[in-house]
Amino acid sequence: MSPNRFSPYYRWLAETLREEIAQSVYKPGDALPTEHELMRRYNLSSTTVRRAVQDLVREGLIYRRAGKGTFVKRSKIEEHLLHLTSFAEEMQSRHIKPNFKLIRAEPLVPPAEIARFLDLSARESVFYIERIQYANREPIALAQGYWQTALGERLAQHDLNVISLYETLEQQFHIPLVEADESIGAVSASADIARKLQVRRNAPLLVRRRLTLTLEMRPIEYTTTFYRADQYEYKVRLARRAT
């Protein structure tokens, strides 16, 4: 492709990169050539290249990662709110490899609100598990879970960098999970969460708060999960009630 004499060079370069992404020359997660490489390849100025790249960033087609480069953005992962599933199960259903990074696993006294959710008395401890959740090695979410102490300690005997908590509960501990009360909202990333999810501070996040119940309707887990809004979204299908 050669530049159209009626089109600014930055628009031509942006369109060229769009076509290459559409044709899978650069796939989701791939790094684009650096600005210097694009300048040499197409004999363009730094200003022209930078403007084209900025336009694609604004479109949401690519994103920058400080100190690492510019990458093709993946399509958002959609979770349909139909069943009680774990992060690992959601990813596997989409043929995406889930990974985890353990941040903390320890007993502690939870905030009063969480103690009430878990039917605990004042100053009664829980087992806290915090993990970063990855999809194809890209950080997607941060889960901060408060578990009934005995159960959390049993989970911590396994490698929390690897296991799916729900699958371990049901398949190894034989504890069926039946229902969950869940709420979804939006927050801005704190400095700590931004660092862990590799986003800018105050970036938009989805936040899901879940209280999970066993067959006896006993609460065993209260987890707050922060999702990158640029990578994750929820979908619900609603049916009109007959009148």
Biotite code that builds the C-alpha atoms (Angstrom):
import biotite.structure as struc

atoms = struc.array([
    struc.Atom([0.000, 0.000, 0.000], chain_id="A", res_id=1, res_name="MET", atom_name="CA", element="C"),
    struc.Atom([1.240, 3.479, -0.819], chain_id="A", res_id=2, res_name="SER", atom_name="CA", element="C"),
    struc.Atom([0.089, 6.772, 0.694], chain_id="A", res_id=3, res_name="PRO", atom_name="CA", element="C"),
    struc.Atom([-2.858, 8.491, -0.965], chain_id="A", res_id=4, res_name="ASN", atom_name="CA", element="C"),
    struc.Atom([-1.740, 11.986, -1.918], chain_id="A", res_id=5, res_name="ARG", atom_name="CA", element="C"),
    struc.Atom([-5.058, 13.346, -0.595], chain_id="A", res_id=6, res_name="PHE", atom_name="CA", element="C"),
    struc.Atom([-4.661, 11.681, 2.800], chain_id="A", res_id=7, res_name="SER", atom_name="CA", element="C"),
    struc.Atom([-2.292, 12.818, 5.589], chain_id="A", res_id=8, res_name="PRO", atom_name="CA", element="C"),
    struc.Atom([0.529, 10.368, 6.150], chain_id="A", res_id=9, res_name="TYR", atom_name="CA", element="C"),
    struc.Atom([-0.504, 9.647, 9.753], chain_id="A", res_id=10, res_name="TYR", atom_name="CA", element="C"),
    struc.Atom([-3.961, 8.536, 8.567], chain_id="A", res_id=11, res_name="ARG", atom_name="CA", element="C"),
    struc.Atom([-2.401, 6.325, 5.942], chain_id="A", res_id=12, res_name="TRP", atom_name="CA", element="C"),
    struc.Atom([-0.101, 4.706, 8.523], chain_id="A", res_id=13, res_name="LEU", atom_name="CA", element="C"),
    struc.Atom([-2.956, 4.201, 10.980], chain_id="A", res_id=14, res_name="ALA", atom_name="CA", element="C"),
    struc.Atom([-5.024, 2.508, 8.249], chain_id="A", res_id=15, res_name="GLU", atom_name="CA", element="C"),
    struc.Atom([-2.059, 0.347, 7.256], chain_id="A", res_id=16, res_name="THR", atom_name="CA", element="C"),
    struc.Atom([-1.658, -0.858, 10.844], chain_id="A", res_id=17, res_name="LEU", atom_name="CA", element="C"),
    struc.Atom([-5.424, -1.441, 11.148], chain_id="A", res_id=18, res_name="ARG", atom_name="CA", element="C"),
    struc.Atom([-5.355, -3.677, 8.083], chain_id="A", res_id=19, res_name="GLU", atom_name="CA", element="C"),
    struc.Atom([-2.343, -5.606, 9.340], chain_id="A", res_id=20, res_name="GLU", atom_name="CA", element="C"),
    struc.Atom([-4.085, -6.202, 12.666], chain_id="A", res_id=21, res_name="ILE", atom_name="CA", element="C"),
    struc.Atom([-7.298, -7.259, 10.881], chain_id="A", res_id=22, res_name="ALA", atom_name="CA", element="C"),
    struc.Atom([-5.280, -9.682, 8.721], chain_id="A", res_id=23, res_name="GLN", atom_name="CA", element="C"),
    struc.Atom([-3.558, -11.115, 11.842], chain_id="A", res_id=24, res_name="SER", atom_name="CA", element="C"),
    struc.Atom([-0.125, -9.861, 10.855], chain_id="A", res_id=25, res_name="VAL", atom_name="CA", element="C"),
    struc.Atom([-0.219, -8.644, 14.461], chain_id="A", res_id=26, res_name="TYR", atom_name="CA", element="C"),
    struc.Atom([-2.401, -10.780, 16.701], chain_id="A", res_id=27, res_name="LYS", atom_name="CA", element="C"),
    struc.Atom([-3.973, -9.845, 20.065], chain_id="A", res_id=28, res_name="PRO", atom_name="CA", element="C"),
    struc.Atom([-1.190, -9.550, 22.618], chain_id="A", res_id=29, res_name="GLY", atom_name="CA", element="C"),
    struc.Atom([1.528, -9.066, 19.976], chain_id="A", res_id=30, res_name="ASP", atom_name="CA", element="C"),
    struc.Atom([3.890, -6.119, 20.222], chain_id="A", res_id=31, res_name="ALA", atom_name="CA", element="C"),
    struc.Atom([3.814, -3.609, 17.384], chain_id="A", res_id=32, res_name="LEU", atom_name="CA", element="C"),
    struc.Atom([7.093, -2.367, 15.864], chain_id="A", res_id=33, res_name="PRO", atom_name="CA", element="C"),
    struc.Atom([8.591, 0.494, 17.848], chain_id="A", res_id=34, res_name="THR", atom_name="CA", element="C"),
    struc.Atom([8.129, 4.058, 16.636], chain_id="A", res_id=35, res_name="GLU", atom_name="CA", element="C"),
    struc.Atom([11.726, 4.068, 15.362], chain_id="A", res_id=36, res_name="HIS", atom_name="CA", element="C"),
    struc.Atom([11.120, 0.839, 13.422], chain_id="A", res_id=37, res_name="GLU", atom_name="CA", element="C"),
    struc.Atom([7.975, 2.293, 11.845], chain_id="A", res_id=38, res_name="LEU", atom_name="CA", element="C"),
    struc.Atom([9.867, 5.474, 10.931], chain_id="A", res_id=39, res_name="MET", atom_name="CA", element="C"),
    struc.Atom([12.556, 3.452, 9.143], chain_id="A", res_id=40, res_name="ARG", atom_name="CA", element="C"),
    struc.Atom([10.135, 1.020, 7.508], chain_id="A", res_id=41, res_name="ARG", atom_name="CA", element="C"),
    struc.Atom([7.863, 3.676, 6.007], chain_id="A", res_id=42, res_name="TYR", atom_name="CA", element="C"),
    struc.Atom([10.286, 6.610, 5.795], chain_id="A", res_id=43, res_name="ASN", atom_name="CA", element="C"),
    struc.Atom([8.067, 8.773, 8.009], chain_id="A", res_id=44, res_name="LEU", atom_name="CA", element="C"),
    struc.Atom([8.796, 11.398, 10.642], chain_id="A", res_id=45, res_name="SER", atom_name="CA", element="C"),
    struc.Atom([8.533, 10.736, 14.359], chain_id="A", res_id=46, res_name="SER", atom_name="CA", element="C"),
    struc.Atom([5.609, 13.179, 14.580], chain_id="A", res_id=47, res_name="THR", atom_name="CA", element="C"),
    struc.Atom([3.665, 11.303, 11.887], chain_id="A", res_id=48, res_name="THR", atom_name="CA", element="C"),
    struc.Atom([4.283, 7.901, 13.464], chain_id="A", res_id=49, res_name="VAL", atom_name="CA", element="C"),
    struc.Atom([3.421, 9.130, 16.940], chain_id="A", res_id=50, res_name="ARG", atom_name="CA", element="C"),
    struc.Atom([0.131, 10.658, 15.717], chain_id="A", res_id=51, res_name="ARG", atom_name="CA", element="C"),
    struc.Atom([-0.891, 7.414, 13.975], chain_id="A", res_id=52, res_name="ALA", atom_name="CA", element="C"),
    struc.Atom([-0.109, 5.342, 17.059], chain_id="A", res_id=53, res_name="VAL", atom_name="CA", element="C"),
    struc.Atom([-1.974, 7.767, 19.315], chain_id="A", res_id=54, res_name="GLN", atom_name="CA", element="C"),
    struc.Atom([-5.057, 7.513, 17.091], chain_id="A", res_id=55, res_name="ASP", atom_name="CA", element="C"),
    struc.Atom([-5.068, 3.717, 17.370], chain_id="A", res_id=56, res_name="LEU", atom_name="CA", element="C"),
    struc.Atom([-4.618, 3.935, 21.147], chain_id="A", res_id=57, res_name="VAL", atom_name="CA", element="C"),
    struc.Atom([-7.622, 6.283, 21.354], chain_id="A", res_id=58, res_name="ARG", atom_name="CA", element="C"),
    struc.Atom([-9.659, 3.856, 19.253], chain_id="A", res_id=59, res_name="GLU", atom_name="CA", element="C"),
    struc.Atom([-8.873, 1.093, 21.738], chain_id="A", res_id=60, res_name="GLY", atom_name="CA", element="C"),
    struc.Atom([-7.226, -1.075, 19.087], chain_id="A", res_id=61, res_name="LEU", atom_name="CA", element="C"),
    struc.Atom([-3.793, -1.008, 20.734], chain_id="A", res_id=62, res_name="ILE", atom_name="CA", element="C"),
    struc.Atom([-2.407, -0.046, 24.138], chain_id="A", res_id=63, res_name="TYR", atom_name="CA", element="C"),
    struc.Atom([0.889, 1.107, 25.583], chain_id="A", res_id=64, res_name="ARG", atom_name="CA", element="C"),
    struc.Atom([2.681, -0.550, 28.472], chain_id="A", res_id=65, res_name="ARG", atom_name="CA", element="C"),
    struc.Atom([5.266, 1.686, 30.112], chain_id="A", res_id=66, res_name="ALA", atom_name="CA", element="C"),
    struc.Atom([8.797, 0.527, 29.427], chain_id="A", res_id=67, res_name="GLY", atom_name="CA", element="C"),
    struc.Atom([7.639, -2.479, 27.378], chain_id="A", res_id=68, res_name="LYS", atom_name="CA", element="C"),
    struc.Atom([6.095, -1.178, 24.159], chain_id="A", res_id=69, res_name="GLY", atom_name="CA", element="C"),
    struc.Atom([2.804, -0.990, 22.286], chain_id="A", res_id=70, res_name="THR", atom_name="CA", element="C"),
    struc.Atom([0.572, -4.054, 21.987], chain_id="A", res_id=71, res_name="PHE", atom_name="CA", element="C"),
    struc.Atom([-2.527, -5.174, 20.122], chain_id="A", res_id=72, res_name="VAL", atom_name="CA", element="C"),
    struc.Atom([-5.455, -5.195, 22.520], chain_id="A", res_id=73, res_name="LYS", atom_name="CA", element="C"),
    struc.Atom([-7.349, -8.399, 23.111], chain_id="A", res_id=74, res_name="ARG", atom_name="CA", element="C"),
    struc.Atom([-11.105, -8.472, 22.805], chain_id="A", res_id=75, res_name="SER", atom_name="CA", element="C"),
    struc.Atom([-12.804, -8.075, 26.167], chain_id="A", res_id=76, res_name="LYS", atom_name="CA", element="C"),
    struc.Atom([-13.548, -11.282, 28.018], chain_id="A", res_id=77, res_name="ILE", atom_name="CA", element="C"),
    struc.Atom([-17.304, -11.588, 28.512], chain_id="A", res_id=78, res_name="GLU", atom_name="CA", element="C"),
    struc.Atom([-18.851, -13.335, 31.493], chain_id="A", res_id=79, res_name="GLU", atom_name="CA", element="C"),
    struc.Atom([-22.528, -14.193, 31.181], chain_id="A", res_id=80, res_name="HIS", atom_name="CA", element="C"),
    struc.Atom([-24.278, -14.089, 34.523], chain_id="A", res_id=81, res_name="LEU", atom_name="CA", element="C"),
    struc.Atom([-26.078, -17.412, 34.391], chain_id="A", res_id=82, res_name="LEU", atom_name="CA", element="C"),
    struc.Atom([-24.198, -19.809, 36.653], chain_id="A", res_id=83, res_name="HIS", atom_name="CA", element="C"),
    struc.Atom([-21.914, -19.798, 39.677], chain_id="A", res_id=84, res_name="LEU", atom_name="CA", element="C"),
    struc.Atom([-18.463, -20.325, 38.192], chain_id="A", res_id=85, res_name="THR", atom_name="CA", element="C"),
    struc.Atom([-14.854, -19.674, 39.117], chain_id="A", res_id=86, res_name="SER", atom_name="CA", element="C"),
    struc.Atom([-12.422, -17.513, 37.173], chain_id="A", res_id=87, res_name="PHE", atom_name="CA", element="C"),
    struc.Atom([-10.593, -20.634, 35.996], chain_id="A", res_id=88, res_name="ALA", atom_name="CA", element="C"),
    struc.Atom([-13.810, -22.215, 34.737], chain_id="A", res_id=89, res_name="GLU", atom_name="CA", element="C"),
    struc.Atom([-14.768, -19.033, 32.873], chain_id="A", res_id=90, res_name="GLU", atom_name="CA", element="C"),
    struc.Atom([-11.392, -18.863, 31.143], chain_id="A", res_id=91, res_name="MET", atom_name="CA", element="C"),
    struc.Atom([-11.290, -22.558, 30.266], chain_id="A", res_id=92, res_name="GLN", atom_name="CA", element="C"),
    struc.Atom([-14.769, -22.349, 28.724], chain_id="A", res_id=93, res_name="SER", atom_name="CA", element="C"),
    struc.Atom([-13.290, -19.782, 26.300], chain_id="A", res_id=94, res_name="ARG", atom_name="CA", element="C"),
    struc.Atom([-10.149, -21.830, 25.617], chain_id="A", res_id=95, res_name="HIS", atom_name="CA", element="C"),
    struc.Atom([-8.052, -19.293, 27.530], chain_id="A", res_id=96, res_name="ILE", atom_name="CA", element="C"),
    struc.Atom([-5.338, -20.511, 29.875], chain_id="A", res_id=97, res_name="LYS", atom_name="CA", element="C"),
    struc.Atom([-5.832, -19.186, 33.436], chain_id="A", res_id=98, res_name="PRO", atom_name="CA", element="C"),
    struc.Atom([-2.899, -18.493, 35.754], chain_id="A", res_id=99, res_name="ASN", atom_name="CA", element="C"),
    struc.Atom([-2.580, -17.112, 39.253], chain_id="A", res_id=100, res_name="PHE", atom_name="CA", element="C"),
    struc.Atom([-0.045, -15.235, 41.341], chain_id="A", res_id=101, res_name="LYS", atom_name="CA", element="C"),
    struc.Atom([-0.419, -15.494, 45.092], chain_id="A", res_id=102, res_name="LEU", atom_name="CA", element="C"),
    struc.Atom([-0.004, -12.188, 46.922], chain_id="A", res_id=103, res_name="ILE", atom_name="CA", element="C"),
    struc.Atom([-1.071, -13.064, 50.477], chain_id="A", res_id=104, res_name="ARG", atom_name="CA", element="C"),
    struc.Atom([-2.414, -16.093, 52.329], chain_id="A", res_id=105, res_name="ALA", atom_name="CA", element="C"),
    struc.Atom([-2.778, -15.670, 56.072], chain_id="A", res_id=106, res_name="GLU", atom_name="CA", element="C"),
    struc.Atom([-5.237, -15.644, 58.985], chain_id="A", res_id=107, res_name="PRO", atom_name="CA", element="C"),
    struc.Atom([-6.520, -12.234, 60.068], chain_id="A", res_id=108, res_name="LEU", atom_name="CA", element="C"),
    struc.Atom([-9.463, -10.491, 61.701], chain_id="A", res_id=109, res_name="VAL", atom_name="CA", element="C"),
    struc.Atom([-11.733, -9.212, 58.916], chain_id="A", res_id=110, res_name="PRO", atom_name="CA", element="C"),
    struc.Atom([-13.554, -5.877, 58.741], chain_id="A", res_id=111, res_name="PRO", atom_name="CA", element="C"),
    struc.Atom([-16.800, -5.900, 60.716], chain_id="A", res_id=112, res_name="ALA", atom_name="CA", element="C"),
    struc.Atom([-18.946, -5.880, 57.565], chain_id="A", res_id=113, res_name="GLU", atom_name="CA", element="C"),
    struc.Atom([-17.301, -9.010, 56.194], chain_id="A", res_id=114, res_name="ILE", atom_name="CA", element="C"),
    struc.Atom([-17.575, -10.750, 59.581], chain_id="A", res_id=115, res_name="ALA", atom_name="CA", element="C"),
    struc.Atom([-21.335, -10.148, 59.442], chain_id="A", res_id=116, res_name="ARG", atom_name="CA", element="C"),
    struc.Atom([-21.565, -11.627, 55.951], chain_id="A", res_id=117, res_name="PHE", atom_name="CA", element="C"),
    struc.Atom([-19.744, -14.755, 57.136], chain_id="A", res_id=118, res_name="LEU", atom_name="CA", element="C"),
    struc.Atom([-21.803, -15.029, 60.359], chain_id="A", res_id=119, res_name="ASP", atom_name="CA", element="C"),
    struc.Atom([-18.741, -14.570, 62.542], chain_id="A", res_id=120, res_name="LEU", atom_name="CA", element="C"),
    struc.Atom([-18.525, -13.101, 65.996], chain_id="A", res_id=121, res_name="SER", atom_name="CA", element="C"),
    struc.Atom([-16.491, -9.980, 66.709], chain_id="A", res_id=122, res_name="ALA", atom_name="CA", element="C"),
    struc.Atom([-12.729, -10.546, 66.552], chain_id="A", res_id=123, res_name="ARG", atom_name="CA", element="C"),
    struc.Atom([-13.179, -14.041, 65.092], chain_id="A", res_id=124, res_name="GLU", atom_name="CA", element="C"),
    struc.Atom([-10.522, -14.678, 62.479], chain_id="A", res_id=125, res_name="SER", atom_name="CA", element="C"),
    struc.Atom([-10.794, -15.733, 58.837], chain_id="A", res_id=126, res_name="VAL", atom_name="CA", element="C"),
    struc.Atom([-8.230, -16.915, 56.292], chain_id="A", res_id=127, res_name="PHE", atom_name="CA", element="C"),
    struc.Atom([-7.376, -14.253, 53.729], chain_id="A", res_id=128, res_name="TYR", atom_name="CA", element="C"),
    struc.Atom([-6.309, -15.238, 50.192], chain_id="A", res_id=129, res_name="ILE", atom_name="CA", element="C"),
    struc.Atom([-5.311, -12.568, 47.668], chain_id="A", res_id=130, res_name="GLU", atom_name="CA", element="C"),
    struc.Atom([-4.334, -13.542, 44.126], chain_id="A", res_id=131, res_name="ARG", atom_name="CA", element="C"),
    struc.Atom([-3.794, -11.892, 40.769], chain_id="A", res_id=132, res_name="ILE", atom_name="CA", element="C"),
    struc.Atom([-5.731, -13.720, 38.057], chain_id="A", res_id=133, res_name="GLN", atom_name="CA", element="C"),
    struc.Atom([-4.228, -13.967, 34.574], chain_id="A", res_id=134, res_name="TYR", atom_name="CA", element="C"),
    struc.Atom([-5.681, -14.840, 31.166], chain_id="A", res_id=135, res_name="ALA", atom_name="CA", element="C"),
    struc.Atom([-2.991, -16.075, 28.794], chain_id="A", res_id=136, res_name="ASN", atom_name="CA", element="C"),
    struc.Atom([-0.418, -14.542, 31.182], chain_id="A", res_id=137, res_name="ARG", atom_name="CA", element="C"),
    struc.Atom([-1.988, -11.080, 31.102], chain_id="A", res_id=138, res_name="GLU", atom_name="CA", element="C"),
    struc.Atom([-3.281, -9.714, 34.445], chain_id="A", res_id=139, res_name="PRO", atom_name="CA", element="C"),
    struc.Atom([-7.073, -9.445, 34.313], chain_id="A", res_id=140, res_name="ILE", atom_name="CA", element="C"),
    struc.Atom([-8.280, -9.332, 37.911], chain_id="A", res_id=141, res_name="ALA", atom_name="CA", element="C"),
    struc.Atom([-7.278, -9.124, 41.571], chain_id="A", res_id=142, res_name="LEU", atom_name="CA", element="C"),
    struc.Atom([-9.263, -11.327, 43.963], chain_id="A", res_id=143, res_name="ALA", atom_name="CA", element="C"),
    struc.Atom([-9.295, -10.586, 47.706], chain_id="A", res_id=144, res_name="GLN", atom_name="CA", element="C"),
    struc.Atom([-11.039, -13.457, 49.471], chain_id="A", res_id=145, res_name="GLY", atom_name="CA", element="C"),
    struc.Atom([-12.031, -14.006, 53.104], chain_id="A", res_id=146, res_name="TYR", atom_name="CA", element="C"),
    struc.Atom([-12.617, -17.688, 53.874], chain_id="A", res_id=147, res_name="TRP", atom_name="CA", element="C"),
    struc.Atom([-13.839, -19.586, 56.898], chain_id="A", res_id=148, res_name="GLN", atom_name="CA", element="C"),
    struc.Atom([-10.561, -20.228, 58.730], chain_id="A", res_id=149, res_name="THR", atom_name="CA", element="C"),
    struc.Atom([-10.476, -24.039, 58.702], chain_id="A", res_id=150, res_name="ALA", atom_name="CA", element="C"),
    struc.Atom([-11.342, -24.147, 55.022], chain_id="A", res_id=151, res_name="LEU", atom_name="CA", element="C"),
    struc.Atom([-8.855, -21.444, 54.053], chain_id="A", res_id=152, res_name="GLY", atom_name="CA", element="C"),
    struc.Atom([-6.085, -23.236, 55.900], chain_id="A", res_id=153, res_name="GLU", atom_name="CA", element="C"),
    struc.Atom([-6.868, -26.434, 53.976], chain_id="A", res_id=154, res_name="ARG", atom_name="CA", element="C"),
    struc.Atom([-6.752, -24.545, 50.684], chain_id="A", res_id=155, res_name="LEU", atom_name="CA", element="C"),
    struc.Atom([-3.401, -23.024, 51.673], chain_id="A", res_id=156, res_name="ALA", atom_name="CA", element="C"),
    struc.Atom([-1.916, -26.519, 51.944], chain_id="A", res_id=157, res_name="GLN", atom_name="CA", element="C"),
    struc.Atom([-2.107, -26.585, 48.144], chain_id="A", res_id=158, res_name="HIS", atom_name="CA", element="C"),
    struc.Atom([-0.166, -24.434, 45.695], chain_id="A", res_id=159, res_name="ASP", atom_name="CA", element="C"),
    struc.Atom([-2.307, -21.285, 45.508], chain_id="A", res_id=160, res_name="LEU", atom_name="CA", element="C"),
    struc.Atom([-0.328, -20.134, 42.473], chain_id="A", res_id=161, res_name="ASN", atom_name="CA", element="C"),
    struc.Atom([-1.882, -23.016, 40.547], chain_id="A", res_id=162, res_name="VAL", atom_name="CA", element="C"),
    struc.Atom([-5.164, -24.372, 41.870], chain_id="A", res_id=163, res_name="ILE", atom_name="CA", element="C"),
    struc.Atom([-8.728, -23.316, 41.126], chain_id="A", res_id=164, res_name="SER", atom_name="CA", element="C"),
    struc.Atom([-10.291, -22.758, 44.549], chain_id="A", res_id=165, res_name="LEU", atom_name="CA", element="C"),
    struc.Atom([-13.804, -23.854, 43.555], chain_id="A", res_id=166, res_name="TYR", atom_name="CA", element="C"),
    struc.Atom([-12.605, -27.010, 41.808], chain_id="A", res_id=167, res_name="GLU", atom_name="CA", element="C"),
    struc.Atom([-10.472, -27.909, 44.828], chain_id="A", res_id=168, res_name="THR", atom_name="CA", element="C"),
    struc.Atom([-13.423, -27.403, 47.165], chain_id="A", res_id=169, res_name="LEU", atom_name="CA", element="C"),
    struc.Atom([-15.766, -29.586, 45.149], chain_id="A", res_id=170, res_name="GLU", atom_name="CA", element="C"),
    struc.Atom([-13.477, -32.253, 43.724], chain_id="A", res_id=171, res_name="GLN", atom_name="CA", element="C"),
    struc.Atom([-11.007, -32.757, 46.574], chain_id="A", res_id=172, res_name="GLN", atom_name="CA", element="C"),
    struc.Atom([-12.831, -31.509, 49.663], chain_id="A", res_id=173, res_name="PHE", atom_name="CA", element="C"),
    struc.Atom([-16.262, -32.704, 48.441], chain_id="A", res_id=174, res_name="HIS", atom_name="CA", element="C"),
    struc.Atom([-17.908, -29.444, 49.462], chain_id="A", res_id=175, res_name="ILE", atom_name="CA", element="C"),
    struc.Atom([-20.597, -28.524, 46.906], chain_id="A", res_id=176, res_name="PRO", atom_name="CA", element="C"),
    struc.Atom([-21.138, -24.853, 46.179], chain_id="A", res_id=177, res_name="LEU", atom_name="CA", element="C"),
    struc.Atom([-24.798, -24.079, 45.558], chain_id="A", res_id=178, res_name="VAL", atom_name="CA", element="C"),
    struc.Atom([-25.478, -20.356, 45.391], chain_id="A", res_id=179, res_name="GLU", atom_name="CA", element="C"),
    struc.Atom([-23.863, -16.948, 45.682], chain_id="A", res_id=180, res_name="ALA", atom_name="CA", element="C"),
    struc.Atom([-25.116, -13.466, 46.408], chain_id="A", res_id=181, res_name="ASP", atom_name="CA", element="C"),
    struc.Atom([-23.301, -11.090, 44.105], chain_id="A", res_id=182, res_name="GLU", atom_name="CA", element="C"),
    struc.Atom([-23.125, -7.373, 43.407], chain_id="A", res_id=183, res_name="SER", atom_name="CA", element="C"),
    struc.Atom([-21.257, -5.576, 40.626], chain_id="A", res_id=184, res_name="ILE", atom_name="CA", element="C"),
    struc.Atom([-20.094, -1.978, 40.617], chain_id="A", res_id=185, res_name="GLY", atom_name="CA", element="C"),
    struc.Atom([-17.365, 0.325, 39.374], chain_id="A", res_id=186, res_name="ALA", atom_name="CA", element="C"),
    struc.Atom([-14.348, 1.834, 41.125], chain_id="A", res_id=187, res_name="VAL", atom_name="CA", element="C"),
    struc.Atom([-11.104, 3.612, 40.279], chain_id="A", res_id=188, res_name="SER", atom_name="CA", element="C"),
    struc.Atom([-7.833, 1.742, 40.709], chain_id="A", res_id=189, res_name="ALA", atom_name="CA", element="C"),
    struc.Atom([-5.877, 2.583, 43.842], chain_id="A", res_id=190, res_name="SER", atom_name="CA", element="C"),
    struc.Atom([-2.109, 2.858, 43.540], chain_id="A", res_id=191, res_name="ALA", atom_name="CA", element="C"),
    struc.Atom([-1.702, -0.658, 44.970], chain_id="A", res_id=192, res_name="ASP", atom_name="CA", element="C"),
    struc.Atom([-4.267, -2.314, 42.685], chain_id="A", res_id=193, res_name="ILE", atom_name="CA", element="C"),
    struc.Atom([-3.008, -0.365, 39.651], chain_id="A", res_id=194, res_name="ALA", atom_name="CA", element="C"),
    struc.Atom([0.481, -1.713, 40.232], chain_id="A", res_id=195, res_name="ARG", atom_name="CA", element="C"),
    struc.Atom([-0.730, -5.294, 40.559], chain_id="A", res_id=196, res_name="LYS", atom_name="CA", element="C"),
    struc.Atom([-2.959, -5.148, 37.466], chain_id="A", res_id=197, res_name="LEU", atom_name="CA", element="C"),
    struc.Atom([-0.457, -3.100, 35.432], chain_id="A", res_id=198, res_name="GLN", atom_name="CA", element="C"),
    struc.Atom([-2.850, -0.226, 34.754], chain_id="A", res_id=199, res_name="VAL", atom_name="CA", element="C"),
    struc.Atom([-2.590, 3.469, 35.482], chain_id="A", res_id=200, res_name="ARG", atom_name="CA", element="C"),
    struc.Atom([-3.719, 4.814, 38.841], chain_id="A", res_id=201, res_name="ARG", atom_name="CA", element="C"),
    struc.Atom([-7.446, 5.712, 38.837], chain_id="A", res_id=202, res_name="ASN", atom_name="CA", element="C"),
    struc.Atom([-8.066, 3.530, 35.772], chain_id="A", res_id=203, res_name="ALA", atom_name="CA", element="C"),
    struc.Atom([-11.673, 2.264, 35.671], chain_id="A", res_id=204, res_name="PRO", atom_name="CA", element="C"),
    struc.Atom([-12.285, -1.147, 37.200], chain_id="A", res_id=205, res_name="LEU", atom_name="CA", element="C"),
    struc.Atom([-15.287, -3.408, 37.564], chain_id="A", res_id=206, res_name="LEU", atom_name="CA", element="C"),
    struc.Atom([-15.685, -4.684, 41.113], chain_id="A", res_id=207, res_name="VAL", atom_name="CA", element="C"),
    struc.Atom([-17.582, -7.852, 42.001], chain_id="A", res_id=208, res_name="ARG", atom_name="CA", element="C"),
    struc.Atom([-18.479, -8.742, 45.575], chain_id="A", res_id=209, res_name="ARG", atom_name="CA", element="C"),
    struc.Atom([-19.540, -12.347, 46.095], chain_id="A", res_id=210, res_name="ARG", atom_name="CA", element="C"),
    struc.Atom([-20.807, -14.271, 49.109], chain_id="A", res_id=211, res_name="LEU", atom_name="CA", element="C"),
    struc.Atom([-20.694, -18.006, 48.343], chain_id="A", res_id=212, res_name="THR", atom_name="CA", element="C"),
    struc.Atom([-22.940, -20.560, 50.069], chain_id="A", res_id=213, res_name="LEU", atom_name="CA", element="C"),
    struc.Atom([-22.687, -24.327, 50.519], chain_id="A", res_id=214, res_name="THR", atom_name="CA", element="C"),
    struc.Atom([-25.426, -26.950, 50.297], chain_id="A", res_id=215, res_name="LEU", atom_name="CA", element="C"),
    struc.Atom([-26.423, -26.164, 53.892], chain_id="A", res_id=216, res_name="GLU", atom_name="CA", element="C"),
    struc.Atom([-26.665, -22.479, 52.870], chain_id="A", res_id=217, res_name="MET", atom_name="CA", element="C"),
    struc.Atom([-23.648, -21.782, 55.052], chain_id="A", res_id=218, res_name="ARG", atom_name="CA", element="C"),
    struc.Atom([-21.494, -18.832, 53.969], chain_id="A", res_id=219, res_name="PRO", atom_name="CA", element="C"),
    struc.Atom([-17.893, -19.912, 53.406], chain_id="A", res_id=220, res_name="ILE", atom_name="CA", element="C"),
    struc.Atom([-16.347, -17.152, 51.308], chain_id="A", res_id=221, res_name="GLU", atom_name="CA", element="C"),
    struc.Atom([-16.668, -13.423, 50.771], chain_id="A", res_id=222, res_name="TYR", atom_name="CA", element="C"),
    struc.Atom([-14.503, -12.251, 47.895], chain_id="A", res_id=223, res_name="THR", atom_name="CA", element="C"),
    struc.Atom([-14.045, -8.858, 46.296], chain_id="A", res_id=224, res_name="THR", atom_name="CA", element="C"),
    struc.Atom([-12.612, -9.089, 42.782], chain_id="A", res_id=225, res_name="THR", atom_name="CA", element="C"),
    struc.Atom([-11.350, -6.098, 40.817], chain_id="A", res_id=226, res_name="PHE", atom_name="CA", element="C"),
    struc.Atom([-11.437, -6.524, 37.026], chain_id="A", res_id=227, res_name="TYR", atom_name="CA", element="C"),
    struc.Atom([-9.715, -4.395, 34.426], chain_id="A", res_id=228, res_name="ARG", atom_name="CA", element="C"),
    struc.Atom([-12.560, -2.655, 32.596], chain_id="A", res_id=229, res_name="ALA", atom_name="CA", element="C"),
    struc.Atom([-10.517, -2.610, 29.390], chain_id="A", res_id=230, res_name="ASP", atom_name="CA", element="C"),
    struc.Atom([-10.305, -6.413, 29.425], chain_id="A", res_id=231, res_name="GLN", atom_name="CA", element="C"),
    struc.Atom([-13.480, -7.702, 31.052], chain_id="A", res_id=232, res_name="TYR", atom_name="CA", element="C"),
    struc.Atom([-17.215, -7.133, 30.884], chain_id="A", res_id=233, res_name="GLU", atom_name="CA", element="C"),
    struc.Atom([-20.415, -8.762, 32.138], chain_id="A", res_id=234, res_name="TYR", atom_name="CA", element="C"),
    struc.Atom([-23.401, -9.614, 29.982], chain_id="A", res_id=235, res_name="LYS", atom_name="CA", element="C"),
    struc.Atom([-26.945, -10.489, 31.000], chain_id="A", res_id=236, res_name="VAL", atom_name="CA", element="C"),
    struc.Atom([-29.861, -11.593, 28.825], chain_id="A", res_id=237, res_name="ARG", atom_name="CA", element="C"),
    struc.Atom([-33.191, -10.352, 30.136], chain_id="A", res_id=238, res_name="LEU", atom_name="CA", element="C"),
    struc.Atom([-36.603, -11.757, 29.299], chain_id="A", res_id=239, res_name="ALA", atom_name="CA", element="C"),
    struc.Atom([-39.726, -9.614, 29.341], chain_id="A", res_id=240, res_name="ARG", atom_name="CA", element="C"),
    struc.Atom([-42.167, -10.908, 31.961], chain_id="A", res_id=241, res_name="ARG", atom_name="CA", element="C"),
    struc.Atom([-45.499, -11.901, 30.451], chain_id="A", res_id=242, res_name="ALA", atom_name="CA", element="C"),
    struc.Atom([-48.323, -9.477, 31.314], chain_id="A", res_id=243, res_name="THR", atom_name="CA", element="C"),
])
